[in-house]
Amino acid sequence: MTLPADIDPSLLDRLTDAQREAVCHGEGPALVLAGPGSGKTRVITRRIAALIERGVPPWQILALTFTNKAAGEMRERVSQLVAREDGSRTGLVVSTFHSHCAAILRRFGDRVGLQPGFSIYDAGDQKDAIKSALEEASLSSTQWTPASVLAEISDAKNKLRDAAAYLAEANDFWTRSVAKAYKAYEETLARSNAVDFDDLLLKVALLLRNDAEVRETLQNRHRWVLVDEYQDTNHAQFVIAHALAERSRNLFVVGDPDQSIYGWRGADISNILEFEEQFPGARVIPLGENFRSTSHIVAASAALIAHNRRRKHKELTTGLGEGLPVRILKANDEHEEADRVADMLAERAAAGVPWRSMAVLYRMNALSRVVEDALRRRNIPSTVARGTAFYDRKEIKDAMAYLRVCANPRDEVSLRRIINTPARGIGDTSVRKIEAYAVSNGLPLISAFAQAANAGIVSGKIGKAVDGFVAMVRDFARSLDERVPGDLASFVSEVLETSGLDKLDDHSTIDERERVANLEELVSAAAQFRLPDDDPTADGGDDSGEGLGAQLPAQPTLGDALRLWLESVSLVADADAIDPEQGSVTLMTLHAAKGLEFDTVAVIGVENGLLPHMRAANEGEDGIEEERRLLFVGMTRAERQLQVSSAAVRTVRGVRQASIESEFLREIPAANCARTDLTERYAGGRIEYDDPDAFGDMDVGEMFPIGSMVRHPIFGIGKVEYLARGFGGTRARIAFRSVGLKTLIVEHAKLSRA
């Protein structure tokens, strides 16, 4: 059927010409290129309503999107547009891909080996299942981590490769080993009559490809298929959408290749770029008018994304006026950057903008800590969205638990958290036996752990693991009274390294790399901590002799510094009460911000190595283009005020390192921005060591060159294997004879030539 041009005028009310063209499109494939803030949800929902108004049975309409929130919003809008009570919406399906595939499998699951009532495993269930599969495949979970194996299996399923197909293509030791785990994982799911999230797509895609009867049934049912956020589809979703619309050719997709930022989780930008090749004769309708942002923001982001080659051009315009220029700020370090962000937010609040209409965006979660601290000092309420506040993240809680046990070995809550973290073979059954022994003998838990092997509570590998854990904790605790406060960052780094918390395997996932980045940020936080007497202006201290400063002995030790730092962190981690009227500033990653909008946005850390991320360089031009799209998405979240910033120096794992402003910032036209370079206040931008006289006129590299033998007061004699000089200190990796590899900050490590 061809929809007439005279659709109910109310459905075309307040639409642009391009939006009307999309809503009124008749039969045949169509691609709507929807730029940021161009009203794509309005187009989809009004098209659904128009189809129903013109006589298409609702049960023949299928609209697919990616989140339950988006699906719920679409359903609500369609209900408002088609508000009759004559059953005019009966059978209409507006759903996520995964939910609709689950419904298909509820009906046809027997054809792919599923029994009625099958389970859908979430991430926790998947982790348990893959651990079992690794055991069955005789693969060590320390060498083949569940997260990395699951990531590989997920990628294979998104490409429609089951275990047999994956094995057929395995051509090295890693992939052949994963193939064994994949097969065992499939068998585990089958025995449990269960599927994971990827299976929902995989099994339906294969069902549509291989079962003609099911394919015909679903094609007859879904004669009008609409797909939102089409640039985010992976191969399995591409196959499903095209199979459903293969007969009718009524595939209406909405998306923007300029906002394709999920390549790392399987999204394939070629699905939208090659749409016309897949469906010859498809109509392409660009929606370029931005109803969200003012002119400077639109022009600046448009100029940035124009540097990408893999895209479809559309004119980005706005009718909301010129607005404020984009602020581009270069700060001296991350603390000044965070302070300037706080300044801007406070300025907007004074102008009447509520906190809930502001956001701070970043490439990596680890960047949030300094901003959180700056906002807290200014009493600006903030919430970390779609993530966890820095000190509430699991890896940070694990690390802090280790440090608390070092400072207070009787801390049983922290002991229980870390006894088998990372996994060292001490299971819950063994822990319960030791706890019972502690209770019956009236012992602190750490003492019970120390006695467990000799008392016969545990034996063999478990006994050795328990003894090793106790020895590690006691060695760290003992050193606290022998070292100086300036060793705090080195100590935290040593705990992370010795415990294995910061271990990253050769096939690490994005989540694992994020975990290690967060732990490195914890070392930076320790490096920046100062005892109150050392710095009377530091948070939590003053020069009055009261507060934290009054608790210090005449010659404080590392133990004193650690305990005060842990206390300060505990106080910082307590979230301030949020004004229910004003709400709070949202802190989130650029990936999480997609689809949202705020009056005021600050994008921080726009530096080479962060944005674009250092991994992007290894992926060639495609990697750089996805990183540019990520910044484009972040910039276009802003409605009225946008600030994009970098820092000349940023602290990484306790070492201050020089940064280079992102190449992307040079692609923003001067006519649309106001640039501020705070580093010009310092002659030549020179930044000295925290203690410039620590080694007199001699360079650290001259005193302790690579290959030289050195002596440490705690670790003894070792050989320097690596040196990295940064602002604030020189990081050295030293192979000690007694304790193995240690990474120390040389200026504070009390090293001498051996």
KOLKEZA-377426 format. One record per residue (C-alpha): x, y, z; residue in one letter. Coordinates in steps of 0.2 Angstrom, whole numbers, plus 5000, padded with zeros to 4 digits. Each point is the difference from the previous one (the first is absolute). Example, Ala and Ser with C-alpha at 12.3 -4.5 7.8 and 13.67 -1.06 7.14 Angstrom:
# residues 2
506249785039A/500650174997S/
# end
This chain:
# residues 754
500050005000M/500550184997T/499650125014L/499050154994P/500850175002A/498550075010D/500449915016I/499050065015D/500750185002P/500249985019S/501349874997L/501050124989L/499850155012D/501750095004R/501049894989L/501350064988T/499949964982D/501349865002A/499149935015Q/498350004990R/500949914986E/500649865012A/498349985008V/499050004984C/501249874991H/499049864992G/500649834996E/501849954998G/501650025009P/500550175008A/501550065009L/499850165011V/501650085004L/499650085016A/501350125007G/500150055018P/498550085007G/499049984984S/498449925007G/500349824995K/498849935013T/498750124995R/500249934982V/499949825005I/498550015011T/499050114988R/500449884986R/499349865010I/498450105004A/499950054981A/500149824995L/498649955012I/498950154995E/500149954982R/499549835002G/501549895004V/499649875013P/501050045016P/500549825001W/501050014984Q/501150145007I/501649965009L/501150145008A/501749955007L/501250105011T/501449975012F/499450055017T/498449975010N/499950185004K/500050054982A/498749864996A/498950065014G/500150184994E/499549954983M/498549905006R/499450145011E/500150134985R/499149884988V/498649985013S/499850195001Q/500050024982L/498749854997V/498950035015A/498549914994R/499249855010E/499649894985D/501449895001G/501050104987S/501649965009R/499749815003T/501549894995G/501250154997L/501849955006V/501250135006V/501449915008S/501949985002T/500949884989F/500349885014H/498350015007S/499249964983H/501249864997C/499649925017A/498250014995A/500449914983I/500949875009L/498649975013R/499049954985R/501249914989F/501449955012G/499749824998D/500750014982R/501750065007V/500149885015G/499150105013L/498749935012Q/498550115006P/500550105015G/501850034995F/501150115011S/500850164994I/501750025008Y/500650175006D/501850055002A/500249925017G/499349844994D/501150004984Q/501550025011K/499649855011D/499649904984A/501650044992I/501049965015K/499249835000S/500449994981A/501850045003L/500249865013E/499249884988E/501250054986A/501549995012S/500450184998L/500650105015S/498950155004S/501650105005T/500749984982Q/498450004991W/499050135010T/498149984999P/499850184994A/501249984985S/499349844995V/498250065001L/500450154990A/500749894986E/498549895000I/498950155000S/500950074985D/499849834991A/498149995003K/499850184994N/500849944984K/498849854999L/501449875004R/499549865012D/501349895009A/500249894985A/500350144988A/501250095012Y/501049845001L/500149984981A/500850174999E/501149995015A/501850014994N/501150035016D/500249945017F/498950145008W/498549974988T/500149815001R/500050025019S/498550114999V/499149884989A/500249875013K/499250115013A/498750064988Y/499449824996K/500049965019A/499050175003Y/498749954987E/499849835008E/499850085017T/498750114994L/499149864991A/500049895015R/499250155010S/498850044986N/500650175000A/500650144988V/501050155002D/499750174993F/501049974984D/499149844997D/498450094999L/500650084984L/501149864994L/498649875001K/498750114992V/501150054986A/500449824996L/498249955002L/499550134987L/501449954988R/499849815001N/498149975004D/499050054985A/498349975009E/500550115015V/500750144988R/498450004990E/498950015016T/500950155007L/500150094983Q/498249994998N/499750065018R/501350144999H/499750094983R/500550175006W/501750005010V/500750165007L/501750005009V/500750145011D/501850045002E/500449894985Y/501950055001Q/500149905016D/499549844992T/501249855000N/500149864987H/498749895009A/498750155001Q/500450054982F/499549824995V/498450005010I/499450164994A/500349964982H/499349835001A/498450065007L/499850144987A/500749894985E/498249974993R/499150165003S/501650114998R/499250125012N/501550035011L/500150185007F/501650035009V/500550165010V/501750045005G/501650104998D/501749934995P/500850155008D/499449935017Q/500649824998S/501149985016I/499749825004Y/501249914988G/500949935015W/498549905005R/499649944983G/499050144991A/500450004982D/499950184992I/500049924982S/498249945004N/499450184998I/501350064988L/499649864988E/498150015002F/499650054982E/501149864994E/499049875010Q/498450084995F/500150074982P/498850154997G/499950045019A/499550185003R/501250105011V/499350145010I/501350115010P/499450095016L/501350135003G/499050135010E/500650005018N/498650045012F/501149995015R/501650104998S/500450184996T/501050054984S/501850005007H/499849835007I/499249934984V/501350084989A/501549955011A/499449815001S/499650004981A/501850064996A/500749875011L/499149854993I/500350064982A/501849945002H/499349824999N/500049914984R/498849865004R/498450105002R/498550064990K/500050194998H/498550105006K/499950185004E/499850035018L/499150165005T/499050085014T/498750135002G/500450045018L/501250154998G/501850025001E/500249975019G/501749995009L/501649954992P/500749835005V/501350025013R/501649914997I/501150005015L/501849945003K/500449985018A/501749985009N/499449835008D/498549905004E/499650095016H/500050174991E/498949924987E/498849945013A/499950175009D/499650094983R/498649874997V/499350045017A/500250194997D/498949984984M/498749895008L/499950135015A/499850144987E/498649914991R/499149965016A/500150195005A/499250034983A/498549895005G/500549844992V/499649855012P/501349885004W/499149864992R/500250084983S/501949995001M/501249864996A/501849965000V/500649874987L/501649914998Y/500749864990R/500549895015M/499249975017N/501750035009A/499950194995L/498550035011S/500949995017R/500850184999V/498450074994V/499049925013E/501250075013D/500050184993A/498150004999L/499949945018R/501150145006R/498950124992R/498449925007N/499449974982I/498949845001P/500549864988S/499549834995T/501049874990V/498849934988A/499949834992R/501649965010G/500650015017T/500850145010A/501949985000F/500249935018Y/498549894998D/500649914985R/500449815004K/501950014995E/500250155011I/499049935015K/501149844998D/501650115000A/499450105015M/499649845009A/501849944998Y/500750175006L/498850005015R/500649825005V/501850074999C/499550145011A/498949905012N/500249814998P/498549975012R/498850074987D/499049844996E/498950084987V/501450054990S/500949835003L/498549904994R/499950114984R/501849974995I/500549835006I/499649934983N/500150164989T/500849974988P/499649825000A/501349905009R/499149845003G/499350035017I/498149964998G/498650055011D/500049825009T/501850035006S/499650185006V/498549935009R/501149875009K/501350135005I/498650125006E/499349865011A/501849965007Y/500250195004A/498350005009V/500349845010S/501850065005N/499650185003G/501250064987L/500050154988P/499749944983L/501750054994I/500849895014S/498949854995A/500650024982F/501850005006A/499749845010Q/498849914988A/501349894991A/500949955016N/498449965008A/499449894986G/498550104996I/500750024982V/501449904991S/500949984984G/499850144987K/498750095010I/501150005015G/501450074990K/498950134993A/499350065017V/501850005007D/500650104985G/498650135002F/500350025019V/501950034997A/499650134986M/498950105011V/501249995015R/501450054989D/499150154995F/499450045017A/501749995007R/500750124987S/498850145005L/501050045016D/501749994990E/499650124986R/499650184998V/498450094995P/500750054983G/500049814996D/498149994999L/499850004981A/501449874999S/499249895013F/498350014992V/500849954984S/500949855008E/498449945008V/499150004983L/501449914992E/500449875013T/498249965003S/499749984982G/498550124999L/500850104986D/500449854989K/499550014982L/500149854989D/500549994982D/498249994994H/499250135011S/498350074998T/499550185000I/499349985017D/501749935006E/500950144993R/498850125008E/500349915017R/501950034999V/499850184995A/498950035015N/501349925011L/501450114992E/498950155005E/500049945018L/501950005000V/499850184993S/498950045015A/501249945012A/501450094992A/499050175002Q/499649975018F/501050115012R/500049995019L/499250155008P/501650075008D/500949984983D/498650114991D/498950105012P/498850044985T/499749814996A/498249945002D/499749945017G/501450095008G/500450175006D/501450095010D/499150025016S/500749845008G/498249935000E/499249874989G/501149874990L/501650105003G/499849985019A/500049814999Q/501849994992L/501549955011P/501650114999A/500749884986Q/498649924991P/500249844991T/499249924984L/498849925011G/499450175007D/499850064982A/499149854994L/498750005015R/499750194997L/499849984981W/498849855003L/499050115012E/499950144988S/499449894986V/498749935011S/499350175003L/500150054982V/499149844994A/498550055010D/498950084987A/499350175005D/498150025001A/499250054983I/498850145000D/498449924993P/499550174992E/501750034991Q/500549824997G/501949974997S/501350024986V/500249834990T/501749934998L/500149864987M/501049934985T/499850064983L/499349834995H/498750015013A/499450174995A/499449964983K/498250044998G/500050125015L/500050195000E/500550145012F/500050195001D/501850005005T/501349874996V/501949995004A/501049874991V/501749975009I/501649914996G/500050044981V/501849954998E/501049894988N/500049835009G/498350035008L/498950074986L/500549934988P/500549855011H/501749934998M/499249844993R/499250094986A/501750034992A/500249814999N/498449984990E/500550124986G/498850134993E/498449915005D/500550015018G/500450195000I/498450034991E/499049915013E/500950105014E/499550164990R/498249944999R/500149985019L/500550185003L/498750054987F/498749915011V/500650095015G/500050174993M/498249984993T/499349965017R/500150195004A/498650114998E/500750175005R/501749995007Q/501449894996L/501849995007Q/501349884993V/501649995010S/501849925001S/501450005012A/501850034997A/500549885014V/499049865006R/500449885015T/500149824994V/500349865014R/500850145011G/501150074987V/499750174992R/500149984981Q/500050134986A/498449994989S/499750064982I/498450094996E/498949894989S/500250024981E/498150015000F/500050175008L/501050074986R/498649954988E/498750125009I/499950174990P/500650155010A/498450094995A/499049895011N/501149995015C/500850105014A/501749935004R/500950025017T/501749935003D/500450015019L/501749934997T/500750164993E/500150075018R/501549895002Y/501650054991A/500349864987G/498749905009G/501449935011R/499449895014I/501349945013E/500149855011Y/499050005017D/501750005008D/501350084988P/501449985012D/499849825004A/501549954989F/500950174999G/500650044983D/500149814995M/498749924988D/499149855007V/500549904985G/501850045003E/499949945018M/499049844996F/500249964982P/499249844992I/501049855005G/500750085016S/500049915017M/499150095013V/499549975019R/498350045008H/499950005019P/498549885000I/500249894984F/501949995000G/501149994984I/499250014983G/500450044981K/499250154991V/499049934985E/499050154995Y/499950195003L/498650124995A/500350185004R/498450105003G/499650175008F/500049975019G/501149855000G/500949864991T/499249834999R/501249855001A/499749814998R/501349915011I/500349815001A/500449975018F/500849845005R/498949975015S/498350064994V/500050004981G/499450154989L/499550165009K/499550174992T/500650145011L/500050194998I/501950035001V/499950185009E/499249925015H/500649825000A/501750035010K/501049914987L/501949995000S/501249934988R/500549825006A/
# end
